[in-house]
Amino acid sequence: HWVVRIMTEDDDGPDYPNKMMTTDIGHHPPCGSMTTSSPSDSRYEGTIEIPPNGQELLSLDRIPKQKWPNGIESLTSTWAFTISFHSLLYLPVSILQHGGLVFLMMYLFMLLLVGAPLMMVEMFIGQYSGLVVTRLYRHLCPVLTGLGAALAIQSAVRAVLDMSLAMWVGTGVVKMFYNQQISQELFYSDVLHVNGTSLEHIGSVDRDLSLALGAVSLCSFVLLAGGARSIGKVCLLAVPVCYGLLITLCIRICMDQNGPQGFLTLISPQWNTLSEATAWLEAASHVIFSLQLGLGVISTYSSYNKFHHNIVRDCLVIIIGHVFWVALSVFLMFSLFGVAYKEDTANLKNLSSDPSLISITGEGVWLGAITLVESSFLELSYGWLWAGLFFILLIIISITSLFGYIEVITNCIVGHRATCLRFKPLISLITLLALSLICLILATDGGIHVYHLLHTYIASWPLLLFSILTIISSVHSHGTKYIVKDISSMCKTNLSHCISSHFSVIITTIIPILISTSLGWTLYSLSMDYRQKPLQTFGMFLPTDWGLPLSWSLSVGPLAPVVVGAVWYILLGARGHLWTKNLRNMFRATDTWHRNQHLQLFEERNNGNSSTA
């Protein structure tokens, strides 16, 4: 018998209550409907009607939804989004800085301890509720009403950065394939024309970059205009292509004798790293950044799933795939360092613990477009071809990430009215046009300086904060015990006591404490970045007078909706109810949060009755 659990008024607990009103819907009267009502301050707001045939209840569902055509497209879309620039262009440098193989092992341990459970929770809250992020957090934990808007803003920032990167490397691919060679200072001179520019003087908009930006925007719209159906099919192709390109580059680099030797030199372990607490905090933050958790994209994709889609299987496949991706990325980066520095690779290893290492190798776009292309691929025969394939890999990664960001932003607009869903392609086009107009600032001669400012101070660290808010609100408002039970029910899998108990402890205590500490360390490291200026050798630094105040002021941007939403709910969200009751309800999930589960139960009951008949 299915039982709908309703919280009674005298229960104040954050979990499902011990004292409940229950309505058995396994048997129902032959006609009429049963009605269960609850007070306004309970977990379920208003009245839930349970008609015999369930059709009236289904008609009450006004949540506009898209669905994946099949489970494999859901898996590959989420998998494609977790293939990020960070794991390819930032993580290897951090591994080199913090002990080589030892830090890689620490990262893989944190991937299992932090990454997999947090990804599971994000998948769960999306699939369980079937809500877009703006409605999801409002109904999961009403005091976090503004978190959905904050995620949309953060997605917009990262979308602009990814579009600009695709714009730059796309221009570089065309120039390399046209000239069939890698020119000196390809990125700074031929692509960006960055000479003499700064944040104070960014120059004029470049025509070639504007055309490349238009091509990226048009290509992205064509691929995502169909919504979940088109995104799933594109990502179904993009994932094997990304792995294929990465494996191809690894095979080619193995043919150079300096490649494997450089990898063996740089991967050599430094076991004293195990005793450094900050190294563990770095590993935890890199897991969040590499998997791009805390952005709401994984929850958005999961909301397109069928209620009984197996997210445990998907999470396991993605984590295993990520392990192989990281291993291949580290091998490629270290081997390319060996090709570039040859006999000096050992000196690079000796500088690994020195902050000045980044000033030599660079990181991110400076590592990929300058150090690797102009130093490493240049040493290979037909280097322009291999560098072009590497740039194509970066373009694919940027576009698949852009899919997720656009979905979060557009769903925040169309997710509140069912009639807006038909206009989603138009809204996606308008969103891409708006982001392209913003991206024109980065299409100037000095746009790389704006990119450095945004990426350093805004793009990454809020992911840690949003991950903390997501895990705490899920544990407190839905309940750890019921997260485990509902995951088992949705996946139709019985989790063993060992797995469920460890999972409960991890999401309740370990992840909040570990990520909170990692957030503090990341902010401290960010404050030191202004003094150390690690990318100064690449011409990247903030103005002395107003650079630091500007950067920290911009950092507040993604947080403002969270604070405003919380203040609004506390002060103005009572809506005629007692203010004290409103405060009591601000950490309780609403009935809308559980509606998707109830609809599934009613459908299963109706299907069972039809089969019996």
C-alpha positions as CSV (number, residue, x, y, z in Angstrom):
1,H,0.0,0.0,0.0
2,W,1.3,3.5,-0.8
3,V,1.2,5.9,2.1
4,V,1.2,9.6,1.7
5,R,3.0,11.1,4.7
6,I,1.6,14.4,6.1
7,M,3.2,16.3,8.9
8,T,1.0,17.3,11.8
9,E,1.0,20.7,13.3
10,D,2.6,19.8,16.5
11,D,5.7,18.3,14.9
12,D,8.6,20.8,14.7
13,G,11.3,18.4,13.5
14,P,13.3,19.0,10.3
15,D,12.9,15.4,9.2
16,Y,9.8,13.5,8.4
17,P,7.9,13.4,11.6
18,N,7.3,10.6,14.0
19,K,3.6,11.7,14.4
20,M,1.9,11.9,11.0
21,M,-1.5,11.8,9.3
22,T,-1.4,9.0,6.8
23,T,-3.7,8.2,4.0
24,D,-3.6,4.7,2.6
25,I,-4.1,4.9,-1.2
26,G,-3.6,1.2,-1.7
27,H,-7.4,0.9,-1.3
28,H,-9.8,3.7,-2.1
29,P,-13.6,4.0,-2.3
30,P,-15.2,3.2,-5.6
31,C,-16.3,6.8,-6.1
32,G,-15.5,10.2,-4.8
33,S,-12.1,11.2,-3.5
34,M,-10.3,11.3,-0.2
35,T,-9.0,14.6,1.0
36,T,-6.2,15.1,3.4
37,S,-5.6,18.6,4.7
38,S,-2.8,20.0,6.8
39,P,-2.3,23.4,8.5
40,S,-0.4,26.1,6.7
41,D,2.8,25.7,8.7
42,S,3.2,22.0,8.0
43,R,5.5,20.4,5.5
44,Y,2.6,20.3,3.0
45,E,0.9,23.6,2.4
46,G,-2.8,23.5,1.7
47,T,-4.8,20.4,0.6
48,I,-3.8,17.3,-1.3
49,E,-6.7,15.6,-3.1
50,I,-6.4,12.0,-3.9
51,P,-9.0,11.1,-6.6
52,P,-9.7,7.5,-7.4
53,N,-8.3,7.6,-11.0
54,G,-5.5,10.1,-10.3
55,Q,-6.4,12.2,-13.4
56,E,-7.6,15.2,-11.4
57,L,-4.3,15.2,-9.5
58,L,-2.3,14.9,-12.6
59,S,-4.1,17.9,-14.0
60,L,-3.1,19.9,-11.0
61,D,0.5,19.6,-12.0
62,R,1.5,22.9,-13.6
63,I,5.2,22.4,-13.6
64,P,6.6,22.7,-17.2
65,K,8.9,19.8,-17.8
66,Q,11.2,18.4,-20.5
67,K,12.2,14.8,-20.5
68,W,15.2,13.0,-21.8
69,P,14.2,10.6,-24.6
70,N,16.2,7.8,-22.9
71,G,18.5,7.2,-20.0
72,I,21.7,7.1,-22.0
73,E,21.2,10.7,-23.1
74,S,20.7,11.8,-19.5
75,L,24.0,10.1,-18.6
76,T,26.1,11.5,-21.4
77,S,24.7,15.0,-21.0
78,T,25.7,15.1,-17.3
79,W,29.0,13.3,-18.1
80,A,29.8,15.9,-20.9
81,F,29.2,18.7,-18.4
82,T,31.6,17.3,-15.9
83,I,34.4,17.2,-18.6
84,S,35.7,20.7,-17.7
85,F,38.6,23.0,-18.5
86,H,39.7,22.8,-14.8
87,S,40.5,19.1,-14.9
88,L,42.5,19.6,-18.1
89,L,44.3,22.9,-17.7
90,Y,44.4,23.6,-13.9
91,L,44.4,20.4,-12.0
92,P,47.7,19.0,-13.6
93,V,49.5,22.2,-12.5
94,S,48.2,21.8,-9.0
95,I,49.3,18.1,-9.0
96,L,52.8,19.2,-10.1
97,Q,52.9,21.8,-7.3
98,H,51.7,19.5,-4.5
99,G,53.7,16.3,-4.8
100,G,53.0,14.6,-8.1
101,L,51.6,11.1,-7.7
102,V,50.8,11.7,-4.0
103,F,48.5,14.6,-4.7
104,L,46.9,12.7,-7.6
105,M,46.1,9.9,-5.1
106,M,44.7,12.5,-2.6
107,Y,42.5,13.9,-5.4
108,L,41.1,10.5,-6.3
109,F,40.4,9.8,-2.6
110,M,38.6,13.2,-2.3
111,L,36.7,12.3,-5.5
112,L,35.2,9.3,-3.8
113,L,34.7,11.0,-0.4
114,V,33.3,14.3,-1.6
115,G,32.7,14.3,-5.3
116,A,30.6,11.2,-5.7
117,P,28.3,11.8,-2.7
118,L,27.8,15.5,-3.5
119,M,27.0,14.6,-7.1
120,M,24.5,12.0,-5.9
121,V,22.7,14.6,-3.8
122,E,22.5,17.1,-6.7
123,M,21.1,14.4,-8.9
124,F,18.7,13.3,-6.2
125,I,17.2,16.7,-5.5
126,G,16.7,17.4,-9.2
127,Q,15.1,14.0,-10.0
128,Y,13.0,13.8,-6.8
129,S,11.4,17.2,-7.2
130,G,11.4,17.7,-11.0
131,L,11.8,21.4,-10.4
132,V,14.0,24.0,-12.0
133,V,16.7,25.5,-9.7
134,T,14.8,28.7,-8.8
135,R,11.7,26.7,-7.6
136,L,13.8,23.8,-6.3
137,Y,15.6,25.7,-3.5
138,R,12.5,27.8,-2.8
139,H,10.5,24.7,-2.0
140,L,13.3,22.6,-0.5
141,C,14.4,25.3,2.0
142,P,12.4,28.5,1.6
143,V,15.0,30.7,3.3
144,L,17.2,29.9,0.3
145,T,14.7,31.4,-2.1
146,G,17.5,33.5,-3.7
147,L,19.9,30.7,-4.3
148,G,18.3,29.8,-7.6
149,A,18.9,33.3,-8.9
150,A,22.5,33.2,-7.6
151,L,23.1,30.0,-9.6
152,A,21.7,31.6,-12.7
153,I,24.0,34.6,-12.3
154,Q,27.0,32.3,-11.7
155,S,26.1,30.3,-14.8
156,A,25.9,33.5,-16.8
157,V,29.4,34.5,-15.7
158,R,30.9,31.1,-16.5
159,A,29.0,31.1,-19.8
160,V,30.7,34.4,-20.8
161,L,34.1,33.0,-19.9
162,D,33.6,29.7,-21.8
163,M,32.3,31.6,-24.9
164,S,35.3,33.9,-24.8
165,L,37.7,30.9,-24.6
166,A,35.9,29.2,-27.5
167,M,36.1,32.5,-29.4
168,W,39.9,32.8,-28.9
169,V,40.9,29.2,-29.6
170,G,38.5,29.1,-32.6
171,T,40.3,32.0,-34.1
172,G,43.6,30.3,-33.3
173,V,42.5,27.1,-35.1
174,V,41.6,29.0,-38.2
175,K,44.9,30.8,-38.3
176,M,47.0,27.6,-37.7
177,F,45.1,25.6,-40.3
178,Y,45.3,28.4,-42.8
179,N,49.0,29.0,-42.4
180,Q,49.8,25.4,-41.5
181,Q,52.3,26.5,-38.9
182,I,52.5,27.8,-35.3
183,S,53.7,31.3,-35.4
184,Q,55.7,32.9,-32.6
185,E,53.4,34.6,-30.0
186,L,50.4,33.1,-31.8
187,F,48.0,33.8,-29.0
188,Y,49.0,37.3,-27.8
189,S,50.0,38.7,-31.2
190,D,47.9,37.0,-33.9
191,V,44.8,36.2,-31.9
192,L,44.4,38.9,-29.2
193,H,46.7,41.8,-30.3
194,V,47.3,42.3,-26.6
195,N,50.4,44.5,-26.8
196,G,50.0,47.7,-24.8
197,T,46.6,46.9,-23.3
198,S,45.5,46.6,-19.7
199,L,42.3,46.7,-17.6
200,E,42.5,50.5,-17.9
201,H,43.0,50.4,-21.7
202,I,41.3,47.4,-23.2
203,G,41.4,48.8,-26.8
204,S,38.8,48.3,-29.5
205,V,36.7,45.3,-30.6
206,D,38.6,43.0,-32.9
207,R,36.7,42.1,-36.1
208,D,38.1,38.5,-36.3
209,L,37.2,37.8,-32.7
210,S,33.7,39.2,-33.3
211,L,33.1,36.8,-36.2
212,A,34.4,33.9,-34.1
213,L,32.1,34.9,-31.3
214,G,29.1,35.0,-33.7
215,A,30.1,31.5,-35.0
216,V,30.3,30.1,-31.5
217,S,26.9,31.6,-30.5
218,L,25.2,30.4,-33.7
219,C,26.6,26.9,-33.4
220,S,25.6,26.7,-29.7
221,F,22.0,27.8,-30.5
222,V,21.6,25.3,-33.4
223,L,22.8,22.5,-31.1
224,L,20.6,23.3,-28.1
225,A,17.5,24.8,-29.7
226,G,15.7,21.5,-29.4
227,G,16.1,21.4,-25.6
228,A,16.8,18.1,-23.9
229,R,16.3,16.1,-27.1
230,S,19.0,17.9,-29.0
231,I,21.4,18.3,-26.1
232,G,21.3,14.6,-25.3
233,K,22.1,13.6,-28.8
234,V,24.9,16.1,-29.2
235,C,26.5,15.0,-25.9
236,L,26.1,11.4,-26.8
237,L,28.6,12.1,-29.6
238,A,30.7,14.7,-27.7
239,V,31.7,12.5,-24.9
240,P,33.5,9.8,-27.0
241,V,34.9,12.5,-29.3
242,C,36.5,14.2,-26.3
243,Y,38.0,11.0,-25.0
244,G,39.1,10.1,-28.5
245,L,40.9,13.4,-29.0
246,L,42.6,13.2,-25.7
247,I,43.7,9.6,-26.3
248,T,45.0,10.5,-29.8
249,L,47.1,13.4,-28.4
250,C,48.5,11.1,-25.7
251,I,49.5,8.5,-28.3
252,R,51.2,11.1,-30.4
253,I,53.1,12.5,-27.5
254,C,54.4,9.1,-26.6
255,M,56.2,9.0,-29.9
256,D,58.5,11.7,-28.7
257,Q,61.2,10.4,-26.4
258,N,61.0,13.4,-24.2
259,G,57.3,13.0,-23.6
260,P,57.2,9.8,-21.4
261,Q,60.4,10.7,-19.8
262,G,59.0,14.1,-18.8
263,F,55.9,12.4,-17.3
264,L,58.0,10.0,-15.2
265,T,60.1,12.9,-13.9
266,L,57.2,15.1,-13.0
267,I,54.9,12.5,-11.5
268,S,57.5,11.2,-9.0
269,P,55.9,11.3,-5.5
270,Q,56.7,13.6,-2.6
271,W,55.3,11.7,0.4
272,N,55.6,14.5,2.8
273,T,52.5,16.1,1.1
274,L,50.3,13.6,2.9
275,S,51.0,15.4,6.2
276,E,50.0,18.9,4.8
277,A,46.5,19.8,5.8
278,T,46.3,22.5,3.1
279,A,47.0,19.9,0.4
280,W,43.9,18.0,1.4
281,L,41.9,21.2,1.3
282,E,43.3,21.9,-2.2
283,A,42.3,18.4,-3.3
284,A,38.7,18.8,-2.1
285,S,38.3,22.2,-3.8
286,H,39.7,20.8,-7.1
287,V,37.1,18.0,-7.0
288,I,34.3,20.6,-6.8
289,F,35.8,22.7,-9.6
290,S,36.7,19.8,-11.9
291,L,33.2,18.2,-11.7
292,Q,31.6,21.7,-11.8
293,L,29.4,20.9,-8.8
294,G,27.3,23.5,-7.0
295,L,26.1,25.3,-10.2
296,G,22.7,23.7,-10.4
297,V,23.3,22.2,-13.9
298,I,23.4,18.6,-12.7
299,S,20.2,19.1,-10.7
300,T,18.6,20.7,-13.8
301,Y,19.6,17.8,-16.0
302,S,18.4,15.3,-13.4
303,S,15.0,17.1,-13.3
304,Y,14.5,15.9,-16.9
305,N,14.8,12.2,-15.8
306,K,12.0,9.8,-15.2
307,F,11.3,9.4,-11.5
308,H,12.8,5.9,-11.4
309,H,15.9,6.6,-13.4
310,N,19.0,5.0,-11.8
311,I,21.1,7.9,-10.6
312,V,23.4,5.6,-8.6
313,R,24.5,3.9,-11.8
314,D,24.9,7.2,-13.6
315,C,27.0,8.6,-10.8
316,L,29.2,5.5,-10.7
317,V,29.8,5.7,-14.5
318,I,30.6,9.4,-14.4
319,I,33.1,9.0,-11.5
320,I,34.9,6.1,-13.2
321,G,35.0,8.1,-16.5
322,H,36.4,11.1,-14.6
323,V,39.2,9.0,-13.1
324,F,40.3,8.0,-16.6
325,W,39.9,11.6,-17.9
326,V,42.1,13.0,-15.1
327,A,44.7,10.3,-15.6
328,L,44.9,11.0,-19.4
329,S,45.0,14.8,-18.8
330,V,47.8,14.6,-16.3
331,F,49.8,12.3,-18.6
332,L,49.3,14.6,-21.6
333,M,50.2,17.8,-19.7
334,F,53.3,16.3,-18.0
335,S,54.5,14.8,-21.3
336,L,54.1,18.1,-23.1
337,F,56.1,19.7,-20.3
338,G,58.8,17.2,-21.0
339,V,58.7,18.0,-24.8
340,A,58.9,21.7,-24.1
341,Y,61.6,21.8,-21.4
342,K,63.6,18.6,-22.3
343,E,66.6,18.3,-20.0
344,D,65.3,21.2,-17.9
345,T,62.3,19.2,-16.9
346,A,64.1,18.1,-13.7
347,N,64.5,21.8,-12.8
348,L,60.8,22.3,-13.3
349,K,60.2,19.5,-10.8
350,N,62.5,21.2,-8.3
351,L,60.5,24.3,-8.5
352,S,57.2,22.5,-8.0
353,S,56.7,23.7,-4.4
354,D,57.7,27.3,-5.4
355,P,54.8,29.7,-6.1
356,S,56.7,31.0,-9.1
357,L,56.0,27.7,-10.9
358,I,52.8,29.2,-12.4
359,S,54.8,32.2,-13.7
360,I,56.8,29.7,-15.8
361,T,54.1,27.2,-16.9
362,G,51.0,29.3,-16.6
363,E,47.6,27.8,-15.9
364,G,44.3,27.7,-17.7
365,V,44.2,29.5,-21.0
366,W,47.7,30.7,-20.6
367,L,49.0,27.2,-20.1
368,G,47.0,25.8,-23.0
369,A,47.3,28.6,-25.6
370,I,50.8,29.8,-24.8
371,T,53.0,27.3,-23.0
372,L,51.7,24.1,-24.7
373,V,51.0,25.4,-28.2
374,E,54.0,27.8,-28.6
375,S,56.5,25.6,-26.7
376,S,55.4,22.0,-26.7
377,F,53.4,21.4,-29.9
378,L,55.9,23.6,-31.8
379,E,58.6,20.9,-31.1
380,L,56.5,18.1,-32.8
381,S,56.4,17.4,-36.5
382,Y,53.1,18.8,-37.9
383,G,52.7,20.5,-34.6
384,W,50.1,22.9,-36.0
385,L,47.9,19.8,-36.7
386,W,48.2,18.5,-33.2
387,A,47.7,21.9,-31.7
388,G,44.6,22.3,-33.8
389,L,43.2,19.1,-32.5
390,F,43.9,20.3,-28.9
391,F,42.1,23.5,-29.6
392,I,39.1,21.6,-31.1
393,L,39.0,19.6,-27.9
394,L,38.8,22.9,-25.9
395,I,36.0,24.2,-28.1
396,I,33.9,21.0,-27.6
397,I,34.4,21.2,-23.8
398,S,33.3,24.9,-23.8
399,I,30.2,24.2,-25.9
400,T,29.1,21.2,-23.8
401,S,29.5,23.3,-20.6
402,L,27.6,26.2,-22.3
403,F,24.7,23.8,-22.8
404,G,24.3,23.4,-19.1
405,Y,24.6,27.1,-18.3
406,I,22.0,28.1,-20.9
407,E,19.6,25.4,-19.5
408,V,19.9,26.8,-16.0
409,I,19.4,30.4,-17.2
410,T,16.4,29.7,-19.5
411,N,14.7,27.4,-17.1
412,C,14.7,30.1,-14.5
413,I,12.6,32.1,-17.0
414,V,10.3,29.4,-18.4
415,G,10.1,27.2,-15.4
416,H,7.3,29.2,-13.6
417,R,4.6,29.1,-16.3
418,A,3.7,26.1,-18.5
419,T,2.8,28.4,-21.3
420,C,6.3,29.7,-21.5
421,L,7.8,26.3,-22.4
422,R,6.8,26.6,-26.0
423,F,8.9,29.8,-26.3
424,K,12.1,28.2,-24.8
425,P,14.0,28.1,-28.1
426,L,13.3,31.9,-28.5
427,I,14.4,32.6,-24.9
428,S,17.5,30.5,-25.5
429,L,18.3,32.6,-28.5
430,I,17.8,35.8,-26.6
431,T,19.9,34.6,-23.7
432,L,22.8,33.7,-26.1
433,L,22.5,37.1,-27.8
434,A,22.7,38.8,-24.4
435,L,25.7,36.8,-23.4
436,S,27.3,37.5,-26.7
437,L,26.9,41.2,-26.3
438,I,28.5,41.0,-22.9
439,C,31.3,38.8,-24.4
440,L,32.1,41.6,-26.8
441,I,34.0,43.2,-23.9
442,L,36.3,40.2,-24.0
443,A,36.6,40.4,-27.8
444,T,38.6,43.6,-27.5
445,D,42.4,43.7,-27.7
446,G,42.7,43.7,-23.9
447,G,39.8,41.3,-23.3
448,I,42.2,38.8,-21.7
449,H,42.6,41.1,-18.8
450,V,38.9,41.2,-18.1
451,Y,38.9,37.4,-18.4
452,H,41.7,37.1,-15.8
453,L,39.7,39.4,-13.4
454,L,36.4,37.5,-13.8
455,H,37.9,34.0,-13.7
456,T,40.2,34.6,-10.7
457,Y,37.7,36.4,-8.4
458,I,34.2,35.3,-9.4
459,A,34.1,32.1,-11.5
460,S,35.3,29.5,-9.1
461,W,35.1,30.0,-5.4
462,P,31.3,30.5,-5.2
463,L,30.9,26.9,-6.3
464,L,32.2,25.8,-2.8
465,L,29.7,28.0,-1.0
466,F,26.8,26.9,-3.2
467,S,27.8,23.2,-2.6
468,I,27.7,23.8,1.1
469,L,24.3,25.4,1.0
470,T,23.0,22.6,-1.2
471,I,24.2,19.7,1.0
472,I,23.1,21.4,4.2
473,S,19.6,22.3,2.9
474,S,19.1,18.8,1.5
475,V,20.1,17.1,4.8
476,H,18.2,19.4,7.0
477,S,15.0,19.9,5.0
478,H,14.6,16.5,3.4
479,G,16.3,14.4,6.0
480,T,19.4,12.2,5.7
481,K,17.4,9.0,6.4
482,Y,14.8,9.8,3.8
483,I,17.5,10.8,1.2
484,V,18.8,7.3,1.4
485,K,15.4,5.7,1.4
486,D,14.2,7.8,-1.6
487,I,17.3,7.1,-3.6
488,S,16.8,3.4,-3.1
489,S,13.2,3.7,-4.0
490,M,13.8,5.8,-7.1
491,C,16.6,3.6,-8.4
492,K,14.8,0.4,-7.3
493,T,18.1,-0.6,-5.7
494,N,18.6,-1.8,-2.1
495,L,21.6,0.0,-0.7
496,S,23.5,-2.1,1.8
497,H,23.6,-1.0,5.4
498,C,27.4,-0.3,5.0
499,I,26.9,1.9,2.0
500,S,23.9,3.8,3.4
501,S,25.4,4.4,6.8
502,H,28.7,5.7,5.4
503,F,26.8,7.8,2.8
504,S,24.7,9.3,5.6
505,V,27.7,10.2,7.8
506,I,29.6,11.7,4.8
507,I,26.8,14.0,3.6
508,T,25.8,15.0,7.2
509,T,29.2,15.8,8.7
510,I,32.2,15.2,6.5
511,I,31.3,17.1,3.4
512,P,29.9,20.3,5.1
513,I,33.0,20.5,7.4
514,L,35.5,19.7,4.7
515,I,34.1,22.0,2.1
516,S,33.6,24.9,4.6
517,T,37.3,24.6,5.6
518,S,38.3,24.4,1.9
519,L,36.3,27.5,1.2
520,G,38.2,29.4,3.9
521,W,41.5,28.3,2.5
522,T,40.5,29.1,-1.0
523,L,39.5,32.7,-0.1
524,Y,42.8,33.1,1.8
525,S,44.8,31.8,-1.2
526,L,42.8,34.2,-3.4
527,S,43.8,37.2,-1.2
528,M,47.5,36.1,-1.5
529,D,47.1,35.9,-5.3
530,Y,47.0,39.7,-5.5
531,R,50.4,40.0,-3.7
532,Q,52.2,37.1,-5.5
533,K,51.0,38.0,-9.0
534,P,51.7,34.5,-10.4
535,L,50.7,35.4,-14.0
536,Q,52.7,38.7,-14.1
537,T,55.2,37.1,-16.5
538,F,52.2,36.7,-18.9
539,G,51.2,40.3,-18.4
540,M,48.3,39.6,-16.1
541,F,48.0,41.7,-12.9
542,L,45.5,44.1,-11.4
543,P,46.0,47.8,-11.2
544,T,47.6,48.9,-8.0
545,D,45.1,51.6,-7.0
546,W,41.7,50.2,-7.7
547,G,42.2,46.6,-8.9
548,L,41.8,44.8,-5.5
549,P,38.7,46.8,-4.4
550,L,37.1,46.2,-7.8
551,S,37.8,42.4,-7.7
552,W,36.3,41.8,-4.2
553,S,33.3,44.0,-5.0
554,L,32.6,41.9,-8.0
555,S,32.9,38.8,-5.9
556,V,29.8,39.9,-3.9
557,G,27.7,39.7,-7.1
558,P,26.8,36.0,-7.0
559,L,26.1,36.1,-3.3
560,A,23.7,39.1,-3.3
561,P,20.6,37.1,-4.4
562,V,21.1,34.6,-1.6
563,V,21.2,37.4,1.0
564,V,18.3,39.4,-0.5
565,G,16.2,36.2,-0.8
566,A,16.7,35.2,2.8
567,V,16.0,38.7,4.1
568,W,12.8,38.9,1.9
569,Y,11.5,35.6,3.2
570,I,12.2,36.4,6.8
571,L,10.7,39.9,6.8
572,L,8.0,39.7,4.1
573,G,7.3,36.1,3.4
574,A,4.7,35.5,6.1
575,R,1.8,36.5,3.8
576,G,-0.8,36.9,6.5
577,H,0.5,34.1,8.8
578,L,2.1,34.6,12.1
579,W,5.7,35.8,11.8
580,T,6.9,33.2,14.3
581,K,5.3,30.4,12.3
582,N,6.9,31.8,9.1
583,L,10.3,31.6,10.8
584,R,9.6,28.0,11.8
585,N,8.8,27.1,8.2
586,M,11.8,28.6,6.6
587,F,13.8,25.4,6.8
588,R,10.9,23.1,6.0
589,A,10.2,21.7,2.5
590,T,6.8,22.6,1.0
591,D,4.3,20.3,-0.5
592,T,5.5,21.3,-4.0
593,W,8.8,19.7,-3.2
594,H,7.1,16.3,-2.8
595,R,4.6,16.7,-5.6
596,N,6.7,14.8,-8.2
597,Q,6.9,11.8,-5.9
598,H,3.2,11.9,-5.2
599,L,2.3,12.0,-8.9
600,Q,4.5,9.0,-9.5
601,L,2.9,7.1,-6.7
602,F,-0.6,7.8,-8.1
603,E,0.5,6.8,-11.6
604,E,1.9,3.5,-10.3
605,R,-1.3,2.9,-8.4
606,N,-3.5,3.6,-11.4
607,N,-1.3,1.4,-13.6
608,G,-1.6,-1.4,-11.0
609,N,-5.4,-1.0,-10.9
610,S,-5.5,-1.1,-14.7
611,S,-3.4,-4.3,-14.8
612,T,-5.6,-5.9,-12.2
613,A,-8.8,-5.0,-14.1
